[in-house]
Amino acid sequence: MALAGVELDRAAAALLQRIAESEPLRSGELAARMSVEASHITRQVQQMEKAGYVTRVPDPDDRRAQRVQLTAAGQEAVDRIREASRRGMQMALADWTPEELHQLATLFHRMVDDFVARAEEDVALSPRA
């Protein structure tokens, strides 16, 4: 986060990126998607709101509720985080040979495919409520 110039902890930065990838959501929905307690999301949203990265907007489905929405400053922060991550990956892999990079890509794709297959098996085997 320091390289990106974003003064957020890792958890808040991950949440900021999740918010950037979706439409505005309620805090409870964000908590469910991140598999954390709602109180964690509330604290992180408050931190990001103070930094100007997010704002709360009325929920069009329920005027009593609010959704969390990325601001322009939040999008800039997400862009900087992604660029810093990309540069870090490039530096880490700079000395790898083309063959090693190919092997990494092959194994990574295999891992993702296996993960998806296992997740689909788990869903198929889980009891329906």
Backbone as ProteinMPNN parsed JSONL, in Angstrom:
{"seq_chain_A": "MALAGVELDRAAAALLQRIAESEPLRSGELAARMSVEASHITRQVQQMEKAGYVTRVPDPDDRRAQRVQLTAAGQEAVDRIREASRRGMQMALADWTPEELHQLATLFHRMVDDFVARAEEDVALSPRA", "coords_chain_A": {"N_chain_A": [[0.82, -1.185, 0.0], [2.012, 1.158, 0.675], [3.77, 1.64, -1.458], [1.912, 2.21, -3.403], [0.927, 4.529, -2.49], [-1.289, 4.636, -0.864], [-3.042, 5.003, 2.007], [-4.085, 2.715, 3.583], [-4.895, -0.248, 5.427], [-4.132, -3.721, 4.684], [-6.504, -5.272, 4.648], [-8.535, -3.355, 4.326], [-7.766, -2.328, 1.874], [-8.159, -4.562, 0.239], [-10.923, -4.765, 0.445], [-11.622, -2.327, -0.711], [-10.854, -2.799, -3.36], [-12.654, -4.853, -3.936], [-15.078, -3.466, -3.798], [-14.703, -1.807, -5.983], [-14.986, -3.603, -8.022], [-17.648, -4.173, -8.27], [-21.174, -3.332, -8.352], [-22.622, -0.662, -6.362], [-22.959, -1.812, -3.038], [-24.682, -3.041, -0.099], [-23.357, -2.891, 3.222], [-23.619, -5.314, 4.619], [-23.867, -7.17, 2.534], [-21.365, -6.871, 1.361], [-19.809, -7.851, 3.47], [-20.642, -10.533, 3.495], [-19.734, -11.364, 0.972], [-17.013, -11.107, 1.355], [-16.581, -12.872, 3.32], [-16.482, -12.209, 6.073], [-17.114, -10.755, 9.333], [-19.785, -8.417, 9.754], [-19.149, -6.191, 11.314], [-16.431, -5.787, 10.884], [-16.392, -4.866, 8.272], [-17.834, -2.511, 8.558], [-16.072, -0.906, 10.101], [-13.906, -0.709, 8.314], [-15.1, 0.52, 6.1], [-15.747, 2.974, 7.243], [-13.146, 3.96, 7.663], [-12.262, 4.144, 4.987], [-14.114, 5.942, 4.021], [-13.485, 8.273, 5.452], [-11.03, 8.758, 4.283], [-11.852, 9.491, 1.818], [-12.317, 7.675, -0.199], [-14.596, 6.137, -0.553], [-18.174, 6.486, -0.596], [-21.37, 6.72, 0.947], [-24.471, 5.799, -0.363], [-28.011, 6.178, -0.938], [-29.974, 3.204, -0.805], [-31.649, 2.073, -3.547], [-33.627, 0.174, -3.385], [-34.485, 0.124, -0.801], [-35.062, 2.702, 1.063], [-34.28, 3.182, 3.678], [-31.895, 1.963, 3.993], [-28.352, 1.901, 3.164], [-25.921, 1.949, 0.544], [-22.537, 1.15, -0.335], [-20.352, 3.043, -2.206], [-17.831, 3.518, -4.64], [-15.657, 6.322, -4.888], [-14.306, 8.887, -7.092], [-11.709, 9.376, -6.197], [-11.313, 6.996, -4.857], [-11.306, 5.174, -6.996], [-8.982, 6.013, -8.273], [-7.135, 5.307, -6.291], [-7.437, 2.514, -6.28], [-6.527, 1.974, -8.863], [-3.84, 2.749, -8.563], [-2.992, 0.864, -6.652], [-3.28, -1.513, -8.099], [-1.423, -1.051, -10.164], [0.981, -0.89, -8.695], [1.046, -3.5, -7.733], [1.284, -4.888, -10.138], [3.797, -3.951, -11.032], [5.38, -4.968, -8.965], [5.09, -7.723, -9.369], [6.258, -7.956, -11.884], [8.905, -7.271, -11.231], [9.528, -9.371, -9.476], [9.512, -11.539, -11.198], [11.392, -10.978, -13.076], [13.9, -12.183, -13.574], [13.301, -14.704, -14.414], [13.312, -17.396, -16.74], [12.003, -17.698, -20.124], [10.992, -20.307, -20.365], [10.552, -21.052, -17.693], [8.594, -19.183, -17.009], [6.563, -20.021, -18.711], [6.068, -22.559, -17.64], [5.173, -21.827, -15.106], [2.802, -20.471, -15.823], [1.362, -22.587, -16.985], [1.053, -24.365, -14.794], [-0.318, -22.697, -13.064], [-2.744, -22.284, -14.424], [-3.653, -24.919, -14.362], [-4.002, -25.239, -11.598], [-6.083, -23.38, -11.1], [-8.133, -24.475, -12.706], [-8.464, -26.962, -11.392], [-9.257, -26.062, -8.883], [-11.71, -24.802, -9.494], [-13.138, -27.015, -10.455], [-13.265, -28.601, -8.121], [-14.718, -26.905, -6.461], [-17.132, -26.807, -7.849], [-17.886, -29.49, -7.556], [-18.258, -29.544, -4.773], [-20.452, -27.812, -4.529], [-22.372, -29.263, -5.951], [-22.619, -31.494, -4.303], [-23.439, -30.476, -1.89], [-26.049, -30.182, 0.541], [-29.262, -28.962, -0.278], [-30.986, -26.127, 0.946]], "CA_chain_A": [[0.0, 0.0, 0.0], [2.912, 2.31, 0.726], [4.241, 1.899, -2.824], [0.797, 2.77, -4.17], [0.552, 5.814, -1.903], [-2.629, 4.486, -0.309], [-2.91, 4.809, 3.448], [-5.066, 1.758, 4.081], [-4.313, -1.545, 5.737], [-4.375, -4.703, 3.614], [-7.909, -5.672, 4.622], [-9.312, -2.258, 3.739], [-7.403, -2.252, 0.457], [-8.854, -5.669, -0.431], [-12.333, -4.376, 0.378], [-11.724, -1.254, -1.704], [-10.811, -3.437, -4.679], [-13.923, -5.578, -4.118], [-16.099, -2.454, -4.092], [-14.446, -1.333, -7.346], [-15.361, -4.657, -8.975], [-19.081, -4.455, -8.242], [-22.077, -2.204, -8.193], [-22.707, -0.319, -4.942], [-23.57, -2.868, -2.236], [-24.839, -2.814, 1.332], [-22.24, -3.401, 4.018], [-23.868, -6.728, 4.911], [-23.542, -7.945, 1.335], [-19.896, -6.853, 1.255], [-19.302, -8.775, 4.494], [-20.9, -11.892, 3.025], [-18.841, -11.649, -0.155], [-15.637, -11.172, 1.852], [-16.587, -13.907, 4.362], [-16.069, -11.619, 7.346], [-18.198, -10.189, 10.131], [-20.228, -7.092, 9.307], [-18.471, -5.14, 12.074], [-15.148, -5.515, 10.224], [-16.695, -4.047, 7.088], [-18.241, -1.185, 9.03], [-14.86, -0.153, 10.467], [-13.119, -0.436, 7.114], [-15.835, 1.504, 5.295], [-15.555, 4.269, 7.905], [-11.771, 4.365, 7.362], [-12.196, 4.533, 3.578], [-14.945, 7.129, 3.847], [-12.683, 9.396, 5.95], [-9.967, 9.006, 3.296], [-12.473, 9.98, 0.589], [-12.309, 6.625, -1.219], [-15.959, 5.647, -0.758], [-19.273, 7.27, -0.042], [-22.597, 5.929, 1.126], [-25.579, 6.303, -1.172], [-29.254, 5.492, -0.591], [-30.307, 1.963, -1.502], [-32.9, 2.327, -4.277], [-34.621, -0.844, -3.03], [-34.899, 0.342, 0.584], [-34.565, 4.048, 1.385], [-33.703, 3.203, 5.022], [-30.568, 1.352, 3.923], [-27.361, 2.584, 2.336], [-24.932, 1.144, -0.16], [-21.197, 1.741, -0.366], [-19.986, 3.317, -3.593], [-16.487, 4.039, -4.871], [-15.547, 7.702, -5.39], [-13.232, 9.047, -8.081], [-10.45, 9.181, -5.467], [-11.22, 5.562, -4.602], [-10.9, 4.514, -8.246], [-7.559, 6.339, -8.458], [-6.381, 4.491, -5.335], [-7.469, 1.135, -6.798], [-5.62, 1.949, -10.02], [-2.453, 2.791, -8.057], [-2.725, -0.43, -6.015], [-3.102, -2.495, -9.178], [-0.16, -0.762, -10.852], [2.063, -1.285, -7.796], [1.062, -4.969, -7.737], [1.817, -5.314, -11.44], [5.239, -3.692, -11.017], [5.99, -5.916, -8.04], [5.123, -9.035, -10.032], [7.28, -7.869, -12.927], [10.218, -7.31, -10.591], [9.752, -10.703, -8.922], [9.697, -12.513, -12.272], [12.314, -10.409, -14.066], [15.016, -13.075, -13.877], [12.807, -16.025, -14.817], [13.457, -17.679, -18.165], [10.713, -17.92, -20.788], [10.522, -21.655, -20.051], [10.024, -21.021, -16.326], [7.331, -18.437, -17.055], [5.582, -20.909, -19.355], [5.731, -23.596, -16.666], [4.343, -21.17, -14.092], [1.477, -20.233, -16.393], [0.709, -23.879, -17.149], [0.663, -24.865, -13.482], [-1.329, -21.806, -12.507], [-4.018, -22.625, -15.078], [-4.073, -26.209, -13.825], [-4.492, -25.013, -10.248], [-7.386, -22.724, -11.19], [-9.08, -25.46, -13.222], [-8.735, -27.924, -10.323], [-10.013, -25.366, -7.851], [-13.079, -24.632, -9.99], [-13.765, -28.343, -10.5], [-13.578, -29.016, -6.74], [-15.791, -26.036, -5.972], [-18.364, -27.273, -8.489], [-18.238, -30.744, -6.891], [-18.778, -29.215, -3.45], [-21.79, -27.255, -4.699], [-23.26, -30.35, -6.371], [-22.798, -32.43, -3.206], [-23.986, -29.834, -0.679], [-27.515, -30.279, 0.663], [-30.032, -27.741, -0.559], [-31.814, -25.709, 2.085]], "C_chain_A": [[0.869, 1.255, 0.0], [3.414, 2.659, -0.667], [3.163, 2.539, -3.687], [0.38, 4.137, -3.64], [-0.847, 5.805, -1.33], [-2.491, 4.148, 1.165], [-4.063, 3.978, 3.998], [-4.334, 0.489, 4.475], [-4.722, -2.538, 4.65], [-5.854, -5.095, 3.503], [-8.776, -4.6, 3.98], [-9.013, -2.122, 2.253], [-8.088, -3.37, -0.335], [-10.339, -5.348, -0.582], [-12.534, -3.283, -0.667], [-11.722, -1.84, -3.116], [-12.101, -4.206, -4.954], [-15.044, -4.612, -4.466], [-15.942, -1.963, -5.529], [-14.924, -2.329, -8.388], [-16.862, -4.906, -9.045], [-19.891, -3.162, -8.24], [-22.099, -1.833, -6.716], [-23.503, -1.387, -4.179], [-23.754, -2.404, -0.801], [-23.647, -3.421, 2.06], [-22.407, -4.879, 4.331], [-23.545, -7.624, 3.737], [-22.034, -7.988, 1.118], [-19.283, -7.835, 2.249], [-19.485, -10.22, 4.048], [-19.949, -12.268, 1.896], [-17.384, -11.791, 0.277], [-15.472, -12.251, 2.928], [-16.023, -13.387, 5.679], [-17.308, -11.107, 8.077], [-18.53, -8.778, 9.648], [-19.503, -5.968, 10.042], [-17.106, -4.802, 11.469], [-15.358, -4.591, 9.024], [-17.042, -2.631, 7.51], [-17.028, -0.333, 9.372], [-14.051, 0.224, 9.233], [-13.793, 0.605, 6.234], [-15.678, 2.895, 5.916], [-14.164, 4.819, 7.615], [-11.671, 4.861, 5.923], [-13.024, 5.783, 3.295], [-14.185, 8.379, 4.317], [-11.573, 9.766, 4.967], [-10.532, 9.513, 1.971], [-12.551, 8.946, -0.523], [-13.703, 6.055, -1.513], [-16.946, 6.637, -0.181], [-20.459, 6.333, 0.115], [-23.714, 6.612, 0.337], [-26.848, 5.547, -0.774], [-29.445, 4.225, -1.431], [-31.63, 2.193, -2.229], [-34.001, 1.327, -3.939], [-35.178, -0.654, -1.629], [-34.292, 1.656, 1.053], [-33.946, 4.14, 2.787], [-32.263, 2.702, 5.024], [-29.643, 2.182, 3.034], [-26.448, 1.561, 1.68], [-23.612, 1.902, -0.178], [-20.76, 1.85, -1.82], [-18.591, 3.92, -3.656], [-16.567, 5.486, -5.359], [-14.452, 7.742, -6.463], [-11.873, 8.85, -7.414], [-10.236, 7.708, -5.147], [-10.78, 4.801, -5.835], [-9.432, 4.784, -8.533], [-6.687, 5.495, -7.531], [-6.32, 3.037, -5.802], [-6.514, 1.008, -7.979], [-4.155, 1.947, -9.575], [-2.061, 1.471, -7.399], [-2.461, -1.491, -7.079], [-1.784, -2.295, -9.911], [1.027, -1.167, -9.988], [2.172, -2.814, -7.742], [1.659, -5.503, -9.031], [3.331, -5.117, -11.491], [5.974, -4.67, -10.107], [6.117, -7.298, -8.658], [6.181, -9.037, -11.131], [8.679, -7.947, -12.339], [10.524, -8.713, -10.073], [10.085, -11.717, -10.004], [10.727, -12.077, -13.307], [13.428, -11.363, -14.48], [14.583, -14.48, -14.288], [12.99, -16.188, -16.33], [12.075, -17.815, -18.802], [10.138, -19.305, -20.472], [9.914, -21.708, -18.648], [8.691, -20.275, -16.266], [6.23, -19.279, -17.682], [5.124, -21.99, -18.375], [4.834, -23.018, -15.566], [2.919, -20.976, -14.603], [0.698, -21.536, -16.535], [0.205, -24.404, -15.808], [-0.402, -23.984, -12.83], [-2.703, -22.105, -13.105], [-4.545, -23.956, -14.56], [-4.667, -26.045, -12.43], [-5.891, -24.389, -10.269], [-8.443, -23.709, -11.678], [-9.461, -26.477, -12.145], [-9.564, -27.298, -9.21], [-11.477, -25.222, -8.266], [-13.808, -25.97, -10.001], [-14.155, -28.8, -9.094], [-14.717, -28.18, -6.174], [-17.128, -26.464, -6.566], [-18.825, -28.587, -7.887], [-18.853, -30.477, -5.528], [-20.199, -28.674, -3.541], [-22.773, -28.359, -5.063], [-23.559, -31.3, -5.222], [-23.448, -31.809, -1.965], [-25.505, -29.94, -0.665], [-28.162, -28.934, 0.4], [-30.91, -27.415, 0.642], [-33.249, -25.5, 1.656]], "O_chain_A": [[0.515, 2.276, -0.591], [3.481, 3.834, -1.027], [3.463, 3.316, -4.593], [-0.426, 4.828, -4.264], [-1.522, 6.835, -1.307], [-1.897, 3.133, 1.527], [-4.897, 4.461, 4.765], [-3.277, 0.18, 3.926], [-5.558, -2.23, 3.8], [-6.386, -5.231, 2.401], [-9.656, -4.909, 3.177], [-9.91, -1.833, 1.461], [-8.545, -3.146, -1.456], [-10.937, -5.629, -1.621], [-13.506, -3.313, -1.421], [-12.505, -1.418, -3.967], [-12.588, -4.21, -6.084], [-15.87, -4.903, -5.331], [-16.936, -1.729, -6.217], [-15.234, -1.946, -9.516], [-17.305, -5.766, -9.806], [-19.35, -2.061, -8.14], [-21.637, -2.617, -5.887], [-24.574, -1.81, -4.615], [-23.071, -1.489, -0.341], [-23.011, -4.353, 1.566], [-21.428, -5.626, 4.309], [-23.01, -8.718, 3.916], [-21.488, -9.023, 0.736], [-18.351, -8.565, 1.913], [-18.58, -11.039, 4.206], [-19.418, -13.378, 1.875], [-16.61, -12.509, -0.356], [-14.361, -12.51, 3.39], [-15.195, -14.038, 6.317], [-18.4, -11.037, 7.512], [-17.653, -8.044, 9.192], [-19.265, -4.906, 9.465], [-16.672, -3.652, 11.534], [-14.59, -3.655, 8.802], [-16.596, -1.664, 6.893], [-16.957, 0.832, 8.98], [-13.568, 1.351, 9.122], [-13.124, 1.478, 5.683], [-15.496, 3.88, 5.199], [-14.013, 6.012, 7.35], [-11.055, 5.896, 5.67], [-12.673, 6.585, 2.429], [-14.234, 9.419, 3.661], [-11.218, 10.937, 4.832], [-9.772, 9.923, 1.093], [-12.823, 9.296, -1.671], [-13.948, 5.547, -2.607], [-16.594, 7.509, 0.614], [-20.525, 5.28, -0.52], [-23.871, 7.832, 0.372], [-26.772, 4.404, -0.322], [-29.115, 4.194, -2.616], [-32.637, 2.482, -1.583], [-35.178, 1.597, -4.179], [-36.227, -1.207, -1.298], [-33.113, 1.7, 1.406], [-33.177, 5.061, 3.064], [-31.503, 2.986, 5.949], [-30.084, 3.037, 2.266], [-26.236, 0.463, 2.195], [-23.575, 3.126, -0.053], [-20.796, 0.873, -2.567], [-18.222, 4.739, -2.815], [-17.444, 5.831, -6.15], [-13.765, 6.749, -6.702], [-10.982, 8.228, -7.994], [-9.103, 7.226, -5.166], [-9.97, 3.879, -5.739], [-8.712, 3.893, -8.985], [-5.624, 5.023, -7.934], [-5.268, 2.403, -5.725], [-5.773, 0.03, -8.075], [-3.33, 1.23, -10.142], [-0.933, 1.006, -7.562], [-1.519, -2.274, -6.962], [-1.104, -3.265, -10.243], [1.991, -1.736, -10.502], [3.278, -3.355, -7.709], [2.442, -6.453, -9.02], [4.063, -6.001, -11.937], [7.06, -5.143, -10.441], [7.136, -7.968, -8.489], [6.916, -10.012, -11.289], [9.547, -8.62, -12.894], [11.649, -9.195, -10.211], [10.851, -12.651, -9.767], [10.907, -12.756, -14.319], [13.853, -11.344, -15.635], [15.428, -15.352, -14.487], [12.839, -15.234, -17.093], [11.086, -18.024, -18.099], [8.925, -19.452, -20.328], [8.878, -22.34, -18.442], [7.772, -20.687, -15.558], [5.087, -19.247, -17.227], [3.934, -22.297, -18.292], [3.861, -23.647, -15.151], [1.952, -21.279, -13.904], [-0.495, -21.582, -16.236], [-0.942, -24.838, -15.701], [-1.282, -24.48, -12.127], [-3.7, -22.172, -12.387], [-5.748, -24.108, -14.344], [-5.701, -26.633, -12.113], [-6.778, -24.824, -9.535], [-9.537, -23.767, -11.117], [-10.635, -26.818, -11.996], [-10.466, -27.933, -8.664], [-12.379, -25.492, -7.472], [-14.969, -26.048, -9.601], [-15.25, -29.327, -8.895], [-15.587, -28.705, -5.479], [-18.142, -26.481, -5.869], [-20.026, -28.796, -7.718], [-19.849, -31.1, -5.158], [-21.055, -29.029, -2.731], [-23.888, -28.392, -4.541], [-24.651, -31.864, -5.167], [-23.947, -32.525, -1.097], [-26.165, -29.809, -1.696], [-27.652, -27.894, 0.816], [-31.494, -28.299, 1.268], [-34.094, -25.146, 2.479]]}, "name": "protein", "num_of_chains": 1, "seq": "MALAGVELDRAAAALLQRIAESEPLRSGELAARMSVEASHITRQVQQMEKAGYVTRVPDPDDRRAQRVQLTAAGQEAVDRIREASRRGMQMALADWTPEELHQLATLFHRMVDDFVARAEEDVALSPRA"}
